[in-house]
């Protein structure tokens, strides 16, 4: 029995390593059959460990997701010192976008469960990311540096949309950054602020 458990752990590790490489190369639609062939196991073994494509993607991106959560926690703590809640939130969103652009398939993994859906599976990529982002957003709204009524769902929909829209372009990172800046700064050109005009501090 012990030997069987050890074999199962080795198979899991081998399949996950191959899956990470295949998803990096082909995104969320990486072939499960190809993963099985490359790992040297049967397709049934792959499906025992990862019964759905979503389960496979969740496992592939678990480490990246945890790194993003650690970053959100660090930024939330740092913000206590410098008071710049908007900058902390945007720093984290930009990092999430960089991950989503570089790690093909991550944006797809986040869309398997509708963001903000109360039925989303606890511990899924989407729910973990939402939980990490929430304190940063709450503080920015409280400081009136982000528009009141903005939700985590809004922000993650923006990031996922940009990542999916730019993933097939020749320079996805550059195009994603341009789209992110447009979303954050708006379409209006930069101009000197007039003191006789009301200053809107509510926009993201």
C-alpha angles and dihedrals in degrees: 000000000000090000091051091052091050090050090050091051091049091048091049092050092046094048092047093050091051091044091054090054094045094048090048089054101038107018126223093337095063110146115258089202091055090049090053093048094048092046090050095237135111121268088245090062091054092050093048090058095036110024093180136030088243091057089052093050092046090055094045093053099037095102093047091049092051090051090054091050091051090051092050091051091048093049091048090054093044091050089064087068104043101027094220100133095163093054091049092052094046092047090055094045091050090051090050089051091050090052092047092050096044097040104060111213097028093103089050091050090054092053097053088090117037108254112250092018110144088215094060113128114261110245094022119135091255097049094045092050092048091051091050094050098044100079092049092050094045091054094047091051091047089052090049091236092119126046115271112250095034110138135202085243089059093051097045091046087055094049094045091047093052092047094050093044094052103036094096096045122107093249105022096170093055094045092046091052091050092051091047092052091049090051093048099041100032129227097283115105118248112266136169112273114249114220092217092060124083112255113228108211094169100084124099 
